[in-house]
Amino acid sequence: MNKQKSFEDKGPAGILYVVPTPIGNLEDITIRGLNTLKSVDLIAAEDTRNTKKLLTHFDIHCSMVSYHEHSQDSRVAHLISQLKNGKDVALVSDAGMPAISDPGAPLIQAVLAEELSVVVLPGANAALCALVGSGLATDQFYFFGFLPRKNKERKRALQRLQRQNSTVILYESPYRLTETLEDIHFYLGNRQIAIARELTKRFEEYVRGTIEEVMNWTKTGTIKGEFCIVIEGNPEESDNQEEAWWEKLTINQHVDYYIEKDQLSSKMAIKQVAEDRKISKRDVYQSYHVE
């Protein structure tokens, strides 16, 4: 059990402050966030070059140390040592709330495991901005972040999302947006969707409609900047959500999917379809190669 009263008199140890940074517009940062960055002894930054620009803009002068996914193991012990020596540390990401789709979470967990204090400041977050601006339901939502890149893991993730009643929020890069929309359409059907890009920046843009409409937009629209994708939850009742992702496919379409998406040979694809459908390989082979 870990109990913390964040605003009582500070003990001998330092505090880890989790400080959200702008997601686009520099005015996204709060007054409290600026005051915290001015008062701490050390800033742990995902990319010190990006954070340096922010600090320079607001005339903040503070020591920094890099903390990113490739430096976690070597930095955690150092930062905990600083806290135990009474130094206050601010954790920042390149943009938005630290620990949301960035490497901040392991540091927070390690600090709490040492029974040190973690104080989280409210602030900018792309997922919540996109959700509220999407026009889709906000009473329940499921944040997934980035989909896996490997086909097999990606397929499993989309199969889980297919059964999700709540509004779903994804992050995606401009380089994979078209492919991701195609996969969403394949697994989740033609649901309502909204995509948001360049949030809080000058070229902020929302595109709302069905998945097919948004897919058509990508042929002529501007695909630049980081994207948030907000997807309508499964409109069906939960009792009907156990339908397999391939139920609406013909046997031949099912085989073609594994050949095209998972790059299986026709022999292995037929075997997988037979396992999925719990029918004989001979029946699948007959349908695919003969009929």
C-alpha positions in Angstrom: 0.0 0.0 0.0 1.3 3.4 -1.0 -0.3 6.6 0.5 0.6 10.1 -0.6 -0.6 13.5 0.4 0.8 15.7 -2.4 0.4 19.1 -0.8 1.5 18.5 2.8 4.8 19.8 4.0 7.6 18.3 1.8 9.8 15.7 3.4 13.6 15.4 2.9 13.2 13.6 -0.4 12.5 15.4 -3.7 9.3 15.1 -5.8 8.9 13.8 -9.3 6.6 16.2 -11.1 5.0 15.0 -14.3 4.6 18.0 -16.5 2.5 18.0 -19.7 4.1 20.0 -22.6 2.4 21.6 -25.6 1.1 19.3 -28.3 1.3 22.0 -30.9 0.6 25.6 -29.8 3.1 26.8 -27.2 0.3 28.3 -25.3 -1.0 24.8 -24.4 1.3 24.8 -21.4 -0.2 25.9 -18.1 1.0 28.6 -15.7 1.5 25.9 -13.1 3.5 23.9 -15.6 5.8 26.8 -16.3 6.3 27.6 -12.6 7.2 24.0 -11.9 9.8 23.9 -14.7 11.3 27.0 -13.3 11.5 25.7 -9.7 12.8 22.1 -10.1 16.4 21.1 -9.9 16.4 18.9 -12.9 14.3 18.1 -16.0 14.2 14.6 -17.4 13.3 15.1 -21.1 12.4 12.6 -23.8 14.5 14.7 -26.3 16.6 17.5 -24.7 16.8 19.3 -28.0 13.0 19.7 -28.2 12.7 20.7 -24.6 15.5 23.2 -25.0 13.3 25.1 -27.5 10.4 25.2 -25.1 12.6 26.4 -22.2 14.3 29.0 -24.3 10.9 30.4 -25.5 9.8 30.8 -21.9 13.2 32.0 -20.6 13.6 29.0 -18.3 17.1 27.9 -17.3 17.3 24.5 -15.7 19.6 21.5 -16.0 18.4 18.7 -18.2 19.1 15.0 -18.6 17.7 12.8 -21.4 15.2 10.1 -20.6 13.9 8.0 -23.5 13.2 4.4 -24.3 16.8 3.6 -25.0 18.1 5.2 -21.8 15.5 3.9 -19.3 17.7 1.4 -17.5 20.7 3.7 -17.1 18.6 6.8 -16.2 16.1 5.5 -13.7 18.7 4.8 -11.0 20.3 8.2 -11.5 17.0 10.0 -11.2 15.9 8.1 -8.1 19.2 8.9 -6.5 18.6 12.6 -7.3 15.2 12.4 -5.7 16.5 10.7 -2.6 19.1 13.5 -2.2 16.3 16.0 -2.0 16.3 17.2 -5.6 13.0 17.9 -7.3 12.7 16.5 -10.9 10.3 17.3 -13.7 9.5 14.6 -16.2 8.5 15.9 -19.6 7.8 14.3 -23.0 8.2 15.8 -26.5 4.5 16.7 -26.5 1.5 16.2 -24.2 1.2 14.1 -21.1 4.3 12.0 -20.1 3.7 8.3 -19.9 1.0 8.3 -22.5 2.5 6.5 -25.5 6.0 7.5 -24.4 8.6 6.0 -22.0 7.6 7.9 -18.9 5.6 5.1 -17.2 8.6 2.9 -16.1 10.2 5.9 -14.3 7.0 6.7 -12.5 6.5 3.1 -11.5 10.1 2.9 -10.2 9.8 6.1 -8.2 6.6 4.9 -6.6 8.2 1.5 -5.8 10.8 3.5 -3.8 7.9 5.2 -1.9 8.8 8.6 -3.3 6.2 11.1 -4.3 4.9 11.6 -7.8 2.8 14.8 -8.5 1.0 14.9 -11.9 0.0 18.2 -13.4 -3.0 18.5 -15.7 -2.4 19.7 -19.2 -2.4 19.1 -23.0 -3.3 15.6 -24.3 -3.9 14.9 -28.0 -6.2 11.9 -27.4 -8.7 13.8 -25.3 -8.7 16.8 -27.6 -9.5 14.5 -30.5 -12.1 12.6 -28.6 -14.1 15.7 -27.6 -13.7 17.2 -31.1 -14.8 14.0 -32.9 -18.5 14.3 -32.1 -18.6 10.7 -31.1 -19.6 9.3 -27.7 -17.4 10.5 -24.8 -19.1 8.7 -21.8 -16.9 5.6 -22.4 -13.8 5.5 -24.4 -10.9 3.1 -24.9 -7.4 4.5 -25.6 -5.2 2.0 -27.5 -2.4 4.2 -28.8 -0.4 3.0 -31.7 -1.4 -0.3 -33.4 1.4 -3.0 -33.7 3.3 -3.0 -36.9 3.7 -6.7 -37.3 0.8 -8.3 -39.2 -0.1 -11.0 -36.7 0.0 -8.7 -33.7 -1.9 -6.0 -35.6 -4.6 -8.5 -36.6 -5.1 -9.6 -33.0 -5.3 -6.1 -31.8 -8.0 -5.2 -34.4 -9.9 -8.3 -33.5 -10.1 -7.1 -29.9 -11.1 -3.6 -30.9 -13.8 -5.0 -33.1 -15.7 -6.1 -30.0 -15.1 -2.9 -28.1 -18.4 -1.0 -27.3 -16.7 2.1 -26.2 -15.3 4.8 -28.5 -11.8 3.8 -29.6 -8.8 6.2 -29.8 -5.7 5.4 -31.8 -2.5 7.3 -32.6 -1.0 7.0 -36.1 1.8 8.5 -38.2 1.1 10.0 -41.6 3.1 7.2 -43.3 0.8 4.4 -42.1 -2.6 6.3 -42.0 -4.0 4.9 -45.3 -3.0 1.3 -44.4 -4.5 1.7 -40.9 -7.8 3.0 -42.2 -8.0 0.1 -44.6 -7.4 -2.4 -41.8 -10.0 -0.7 -39.6 -12.5 -0.9 -42.4 -11.8 -4.5 -42.9 -12.1 -5.6 -39.3 -14.5 -3.1 -37.9 -16.7 -2.3 -40.8 -17.9 1.1 -42.1 -18.4 2.8 -38.8 -18.4 6.5 -38.0 -14.9 7.9 -37.5 -13.0 11.1 -37.0 -9.4 11.8 -37.7 -7.6 14.8 -36.3 -4.2 16.1 -37.3 -1.9 18.9 -36.2 -3.9 19.5 -33.1 -3.7 23.0 -31.6 -1.4 24.1 -34.4 -2.1 26.5 -37.2 -3.2 23.8 -39.6 -5.4 21.8 -37.2 -7.9 19.8 -39.1 -10.7 17.3 -38.3 -12.2 14.9 -40.9 -15.4 13.3 -39.8 -17.7 10.7 -41.5 -17.8 7.0 -42.2 -14.6 5.1 -42.6 -15.2 4.8 -46.3 -15.7 8.6 -46.6 -12.5 9.3 -44.7 -10.6 6.7 -46.8 -11.7 8.6 -49.9 -10.6 11.9 -48.3 -7.0 10.5 -48.0 -6.8 10.3 -51.8 -6.9 14.1 -52.1 -6.5 15.4 -48.5 -3.3 16.6 -46.7 -1.6 13.7 -44.9 0.9 15.4 -42.8 1.6 15.6 -39.1 0.7 13.1 -36.4 -2.9 11.8 -36.4 -5.5 10.8 -33.8 -8.1 8.4 -35.0 -11.4 8.2 -33.1 -13.7 5.3 -34.0 -17.3 4.6 -33.1 -17.7 1.7 -30.7 -19.3 -1.5 -31.7 -23.0 -0.5 -32.0 -24.2 -4.1 -31.4 -25.2 -5.4 -28.0 -22.5 -7.1 -26.1 -24.2 -10.5 -26.4 -23.6 -10.4 -30.1 -20.0 -9.4 -30.0 -18.4 -12.8 -30.2 -18.8 -13.1 -33.9 -15.4 -13.9 -35.4 -13.8 -11.3 -37.6 -14.0 -13.5 -40.7 -17.7 -14.4 -40.4 -18.8 -12.1 -43.2 -16.0 -13.3 -45.6 -16.4 -16.1 -48.1 -14.0 -19.0 -47.8 -12.0 -17.6 -50.8 -11.9 -14.1 -49.3 -10.7 -15.6 -46.0 -7.9 -17.5 -47.8 -6.9 -14.4 -49.8 -6.7 -12.4 -46.6 -4.0 -14.6 -45.1 -2.1 -14.7 -48.4 -2.2 -10.9 -48.9 -2.1 -9.6 -45.3 0.0 -12.3 -43.5 2.0 -13.3 -46.6 1.3 -17.0 -46.1 1.5 -19.5 -48.9 -1.8 -20.8 -50.3 -1.2 -24.1 -48.5 -0.6 -22.5 -45.1 -3.5 -20.0 -45.7 -5.9 -22.9 -46.4 -4.7 -24.7 -43.3 -5.3 -21.6 -41.2 -8.8 -21.0 -42.7 -9.7 -24.6 -41.9 -8.6 -24.1 -38.3 -10.6 -20.8 -38.0 -13.8 -22.3 -39.4 -13.3 -25.7 -37.9 -13.8 -27.5 -41.2 -11.6 -29.8 -43.2 -8.7 -28.6 -45.2 -10.1 -30.6 -48.1 -13.3 -28.5 -48.1 -11.3 -25.3 -48.1 -9.0 -26.5 -50.9 -12.1 -27.6 -52.9 -13.7 -24.2 -52.6 -10.5 -22.2 -53.3 -8.8 -24.3 -56.1 -11.7 -26.2 -57.7 -15.0 -24.4 -57.3 
